Amino acid sequence: MTVTHNNDSKSQYVSRGVGLEGEEYLGGVVSGRMLRAGGIAGYGIYVTTQRLIGAKSRKALWKGLAGAALGGVTGAFVGSKLSRDQNAQMIDELEQKKDFEVARESISSVEMKKPTFVHRGHMVISTATGDPVKIIIADGGDYKRLLELLQSFRPEALNVL
């Protein structure tokens, strides 16, 4: 496993090869009401059996803006419904659009704070080495779906505030 830095040099990413043996897509949440700290809204968090992946999603941002009067847009994807070919295709697509990735065994903690009517919530992914990655969560439904997904991914590292 290699550690590389993104352009802003504030976060470390674990870079691994495409199509890790035995890797399966578990699910993801994409929303126009989530963003990586310091970024623009429209973000997705995806989980495989071996890593957690974050990716910008401008499509979710535009859908969220268009549907703001209806409460925005969220999407949850469950990997158990994917065939072997669909699983491989999904992982390949995530490889192409990922903003960061962290290997499952490298995650020391995932802090989750629920959004309220007044304050936004967050998810902070910490590793033993490197800076933490913070994702801002503005919607309670997104928070709930992420919490369920992370409980199935790495429950021992989950810290709910």
NUDODO-465790 format. One record per residue: x, y, z of N, C-alpha, C in turn; residue number from 1. Coordinates in pm, whole numbers, padded with zeros to 5 digits. Last residue first. Layout:
((X Y Z) (X Y Z) (X Y Z) NUM) ...
***
This chain:
((-02114 01098 01803) (-02123 01206 01903) (-02267 01244 01929) 161) ((-01988 00782 01754) (-02104 00868 01730) (-02113 00970 01842) 160) ((-01738 00626 01605) (-01758 00705 01725) (-01870 00805 01696) 159) ((-01613 00323 01474) (-01717 00425 01470) (-01737 00491 01606) 158) ((-01450 00108 01476) (-01386 00239 01464) (-01485 00355 01471) 157) ((-01614 -00112 01480) (-01524 -00094 01594) (-01454 00043 01591) 156) ((-01749 -00115 01231) (-01819 -00072 01352) (-01727 -00042 01471) 155) ((-01702 -00081 00933) (-01599 -00083 01038) (-01660 -00034 01170) 154) ((-01940 -00154 00777) (-01804 -00150 00723) (-01698 -00165 00831) 153) ((-02178 -00130 00907) (-02152 -00258 00841) (-02008 -00268 00791) 152) ((-02157 00128 00995) (-02172 00023 01096) (-02148 -00115 01035) 151) ((-02155 00266 00754) (-02030 00255 00829) (-02038 00151 00941) 150) ((-02428 00244 00684) (-02324 00191 00596) (-02194 00169 00672) 149) ((-02553 00380 00895) (-02584 00238 00870) (-02474 00173 00785) 148) ((-02440 00636 00855) (-02419 00565 00980) (-02445 00415 00962) 147) ((-02543 00703 00603) (-02399 00688 00621) (-02368 00608 00748) 146) ((-02819 00718 00664) (-02771 00619 00566) (-02621 00596 00580) 145) ((-02813 00934 00851) (-02865 00802 00889) (-02814 00693 00795) 144) ((-02712 01144 00694) (-02642 01100 00814) (-02684 00958 00852) 143) ((-02915 01171 00504) (-02780 01132 00461) (-02702 01076 00579) 142) ((-03120 01256 00677) (-03134 01130 00604) (-03000 01079 00554) 141) ((-03028 01507 00766) (-03042 01396 00860) (-03056 01261 00793) 140) ((-02789 01697 00590) (-02921 01633 00588) (-02924 01513 00683) 139) ((-02532 01791 00579) (-02638 01888 00610) (-02776 01825 00623) 138) ((-02208 01716 00659) (-02337 01653 00630) (-02447 01750 00673) 137) ((-01875 01728 00548) (-01985 01801 00609) (-02116 01737 00564) 136) ((-01598 01537 00619) (-01710 01550 00527) (-01823 01618 00604) 135) ((-01252 01541 00655) (-01380 01582 00712) (-01482 01601 00601) 134) ((-00982 01338 00726) (-01066 01388 00618) (-01202 01418 00677) 133) ((-00674 01398 00910) (-00810 01346 00898) (-00882 01409 00779) 132) ((-00341 01337 00786) (-00444 01427 00834) (-00582 01364 00820) 131) ((-00124 01059 00881) (-00192 01152 00790) (-00299 01235 00857) 130) ((-00173 00747 01040) (-00081 00843 00979) (-00162 00936 00889) 129) ((-00403 00632 01134) (-00288 00637 01224) (-00184 00736 01171) 128) ((-00685 00838 01036) (-00595 00724 01018) (-00479 00739 01116) 127) ((-01026 00935 01044) (-00889 00949 01093) (-00812 00821 01069) 126) ((-01286 01112 00918) (-01217 00985 00900) (-01071 01006 00940) 125) ((-01572 01254 01029) (-01428 01275 01026) (-01361 01138 01024) 124) ((-01865 01395 00932) (-01800 01266 00941) (-01651 01296 00930) 123) ((-02120 01614 01070) (-01997 01581 00998) (-01958 01435 01016) 122) ((-02391 01856 01048) (-02320 01744 01108) (-02192 01719 01031) 121) ((-02481 02198 01103) (-02450 02086 01015) (-02377 01977 01093) 120) ((-02740 02338 01309) (-02599 02308 01281) (-02584 02189 01186) 119) ((-03022 02365 01318) (-02937 02484 01323) (-02793 02456 01277) 118) ((-03127 02113 01306) (-03193 02218 01228) (-03102 02340 01216) 117) ((-02833 01904 01292) (-02956 01951 01355) (-03017 02058 01264) 116) ((-02650 01607 01203) (-02689 01747 01179) (-02819 01779 01253) 115) ((-02443 01408 01414) (-02571 01425 01346) (-02602 01573 01324) 114) ((-02122 01302 01359) (-02204 01397 01435) (-02328 01427 01352) 113) ((-01880 01052 01383) (-02005 01094 01319) (-02081 01187 01412) 112) ((-01554 00952 01316) (-01641 01029 01406) (-01762 01077 01328) 111) ((-01376 00678 01291) (-01469 00754 01210) (-01566 00820 01307) 110) ((-01033 00576 01331) (-01164 00614 01383) (-01244 00688 01278) 109) ((-00837 00451 01180) (-00831 00437 01325) (-00962 00478 01389) 108) ((-00797 00281 00886) (-00887 00372 00955) (-00878 00347 01106) 107) ((-00653 00083 00765) (-00582 00206 00799) (-00667 00305 00878) 106) ((-00823 -00120 00690) (-00736 -00146 00805) (-00657 -00022 00848) 105) ((-00946 00001 00463) (-01024 -00035 00581) (-00935 -00049 00704) 104) ((-00779 00274 00308) (-00792 00130 00327) (-00862 00103 00460) 103) ((-00932 00544 00160) (-00860 00499 00279) (-00885 00349 00293) 102) ((-00929 00795 -00089) (-00962 00659 -00048) (-00876 00624 00072) 101) ((-01065 01080 -00263) (-00975 01017 -00166) (-01019 00874 -00145) 100) ((-01194 01109 -00498) (-01127 01226 -00444) (-01027 01182 -00338) 99) ((-01262 00907 -00785) (-01235 00922 -00642) (-01159 01050 -00611) 98) ((-01323 00839 -01048) (-01373 00966 -00995) (-01340 00993 -00848) 97) ((-01200 00592 -01109) (-01185 00705 -01200) (-01223 00838 -01136) 96) ((-01279 00421 -00906) (-01136 00446 -00926) (-01114 00571 -01010) 95) ((-01552 00409 -00959) (-01506 00479 -00839) (-01358 00511 -00848) 94) ((-01546 00250 -01189) (-01597 00388 -01196) (-01551 00469 -01076) 93) ((-01450 00009 -01079) (-01372 00079 -01182) (-01416 00225 -01193) 92) ((-01666 -00052 -00911) (-01535 -00027 -00851) (-01445 00046 -00951) 91) ((-01865 -00095 -01107) (-01881 00009 -01006) (-01747 00046 -00944) 90) ((-01759 -00317 -01246) (-01780 -00191 -01316) (-01792 -00075 -01216) 89) ((-01764 -00515 -01048) (-01636 -00474 -01107) (-01648 -00339 -01177) 88) ((-02045 -00525 -01009) (-01955 -00494 -00898) (-01821 -00444 -00951) 87) ((-02132 -00611 -01258) (-02173 -00478 -01211) (-02082 -00432 -01097) 86) ((-02018 -00869 -01257) (-01978 -00771 -01358) (-02013 -00629 -01315) 85) ((-02154 -00982 -01036) (-02008 -00977 -01035) (-01958 -00873 -01136) 84) ((-02440 -00772 -00963) (-02379 -00895 -01013) (-02227 -00878 -01007) 83) ((-02576 -00614 -00675) (-02494 -00608 -00795) (-02441 -00746 -00833) 82) ((-02704 -00599 -00436) (-02787 -00626 -00552) (-02707 -00631 -00682) 81) ((-02523 -00521 -00248) (-02562 -00661 -00247) (-02648 -00699 -00367) 80) ((-02478 -00245 -00249) (-02398 -00331 -00334) (-02444 -00475 -00342) 79) ((-02696 00016 -00271) (-02664 -00103 -00195) (-02598 -00204 -00287) 78) ((-02695 00359 -00249) (-02674 00245 -00337) (-02632 00127 -00253) 77) ((-02888 00645 -00222) (-02819 00539 -00151) (-02811 00420 -00244) 76) ((-02906 00992 -00256) (-02912 00861 -00318) (-02835 00762 -00235) 75) ((-03091 01294 -00245) (-02993 01201 -00190) (-03006 01071 -00265) 74) ((-03171 01633 -00286) (-03165 01498 -00342) (-03061 01417 -00267) 73) ((-03410 01880 -00165) (-03281 01834 -00214) (-03288 01693 -00269) 72) ((-03669 01960 -00102) (-03586 01902 00004) (-03453 01847 -00045) 71) ((-03798 02088 -00300) (-03854 01959 -00260) (-03768 01889 -00154) 70) ((-03646 02305 -00350) (-03780 02330 -00297) (-03846 02200 -00248) 69) ((-03423 02182 -00466) (-03413 02240 -00332) (-03550 02264 -00270) 68) ((-03384 02064 -00712) (-03489 02010 -00628) (-03490 02067 -00488) 67) ((-03173 02201 -00824) (-03300 02199 -00897) (-03414 02153 -00808) 66) ((-02977 02146 -00633) (-03018 02284 -00657) (-03153 02289 -00727) 65) ((-02962 01867 -00656) (-02998 01927 -00529) (-03044 02071 -00546) 64) ((-02874 01839 -00915) (-03005 01785 -00881) (-03055 01846 -00750) 63) ((-02622 01959 -00881) (-02721 02021 -00970) (-02862 01968 -00944) 62) ((-02505 01776 -00695) (-02517 01919 -00664) (-02625 01982 -00750) 61) ((-02509 01536 -00834) (-02589 01547 -00712) (-02608 01694 -00674) 60) ((-02326 01606 -01034) (-02462 01569 -01070) (-02555 01582 -00949) 59) ((-02090 01633 -00900) (-02155 01756 -00947) (-02299 01728 -00990) 58) ((-01944 01484 -00662) (-02057 01449 -00747) (-02130 01576 -00788) 57) ((-01632 01352 -00553) (-01716 01467 -00583) (-01828 01423 -00677) 56) ((-01589 01082 -00328) (-01587 01132 -00466) (-01680 01252 -00479) 55) ((-01417 00853 -00119) (-01493 00976 -00131) (-01480 01028 -00273) 54) ((-01421 00525 00007) (-01385 00613 -00103) (-01475 00735 -00102) 53) ((-01277 00274 00200) (-01377 00379 00198) (-01329 00482 00095) 52) ((-01209 -00080 00141) (-01177 00061 00154) (-01300 00151 00154) 51) ((-01292 -00349 00125) (-01153 -00320 00160) (-01120 -00172 00179) 50) ((-01552 -00376 00049) (-01508 -00463 00157) (-01368 -00426 00206) 49) ((-01637 -00028 00005) (-01617 -00163 -00047) (-01575 -00250 00072) 48) ((-01836 00257 -00001) (-01766 00159 00080) (-01757 00028 00004) 47) ((-01850 00610 -00057) (-01872 00473 -00104) (-01786 00378 -00021) 46) ((-01995 00919 -00062) (-01910 00831 00018) (-01949 00689 -00020) 45) ((-02007 01216 -00258) (-02048 01078 -00236) (-01946 01004 -00151) 44) ((-02140 01547 -00304) (-02034 01454 -00267) (-02092 01315 -00244) 43) ((-02210 01855 -00308) (-02224 01749 -00407) (-02113 01649 -00387) 42) ((-02054 02175 -00248) (-02154 02071 -00220) (-02168 01976 -00339) 41) ((-01701 02223 -00257) (-01834 02261 -00303) (-01928 02144 -00278) 40) ((-01473 02234 00027) (-01513 02210 -00111) (-01652 02262 -00142) 39) ((-01414 02249 00292) (-01340 02338 00203) (-01380 02324 00057) 38) ((-01491 01915 00351) (-01459 02044 00413) (-01371 02126 00319) 37) ((-01698 01784 00103) (-01572 01769 00175) (-01537 01907 00227) 36) ((-02051 01765 00151) (-01933 01819 00086) (-01811 01788 00170) 35) ((-02401 01713 00088) (-02276 01671 00154) (-02161 01736 00079) 34) ((-02622 01762 -00060) (-02614 01830 00069) (-02497 01778 00153) 33) ((-02642 01608 -00276) (-02612 01748 -00303) (-02597 01827 -00174) 32) ((-02502 01283 -00229) (-02599 01386 -00198) (-02549 01524 -00238) 31) ((-02474 00933 -00193) (-02436 01052 -00268) (-02545 01156 -00249) 30) ((-02348 00652 -00041) (-02446 00758 -00027) (-02392 00878 -00103) 29) ((-02312 00296 -00098) (-02266 00434 -00097) (-02382 00530 -00077) 28) ((-02178 -00043 -00078) (-02281 00059 -00089) (-02223 00198 -00086) 27) ((-01996 -00248 -00130) (-02097 -00267 -00027) (-02210 -00165 -00036) 26) ((-01819 -00419 -00373) (-01886 -00292 -00345) (-01997 -00319 -00244) 25) ((-01540 -00620 -00292) (-01680 -00609 -00332) (-01734 -00474 -00290) 24) ((-01236 -00781 -00366) (-01303 -00658 -00325) (-01446 -00655 -00379) 23) ((-01090 -00995 -00456) (-01192 -01020 -00356) (-01267 -00896 -00311) 22) ((-00817 -00796 -00542) (-00873 -00931 -00540) (-00971 -00948 -00424) 21) ((-00891 -00480 -00670) (-00828 -00559 -00566) (-00896 -00695 -00557) 20) ((-00924 -00300 -00900) (-00971 -00438 -00896) (-00899 -00523 -00794) 19) ((-00631 -00102 -00909) (-00769 -00123 -00953) (-00802 -00271 -00939) 18) ((-00416 -00053 -00620) (-00446 -00094 -00757) (-00594 -00114 -00784) 17) ((-00419 00238 -00412) (-00409 00094 -00433) (-00451 00062 -00575) 16) ((-00330 00487 -00195) (-00345 00454 -00336) (-00321 00305 -00355) 15) ((-00466 00678 00043) (-00407 00547 00024) (-00434 00507 -00119) 14) ((-00386 01013 00100) (-00471 00915 00038) (-00395 00785 00026) 13) ((-00397 01288 00317) (-00324 01176 00260) (-00424 01077 00206) 12) ((-00439 01641 00289) (-00490 01508 00319) (-00403 01403 00254) 11) ((-00314 01872 00213) (-00371 01868 00347) (-00420 01729 00385) 10) ((-00225 01915 -00046) (-00132 01857 00050) (-00183 01857 00193) 9) ((-00377 01976 -00261) (-00372 02075 -00155) (-00281 02032 -00040) 8) ((-00350 01746 -00430) (-00291 01874 -00468) (-00281 01974 -00354) 7) ((-00283 01460 -00212) (-00357 01530 -00316) (-00293 01666 -00340) 6) ((-00025 01211 -00172) (-00092 01334 -00130) (-00170 01392 -00246) 5) ((-00010 00860 -00092) (00017 00974 -00178) (-00063 01093 -00129) 4) ((00118 00558 00014) (00048 00678 00057) (00089 00791 -00035) 3) ((00058 00222 -00085) (00136 00345 -00094) (00052 00462 -00046) 2) ((00084 -00116 00000) (00000 00000 00000) (00089 00123 00000) 1) 
***
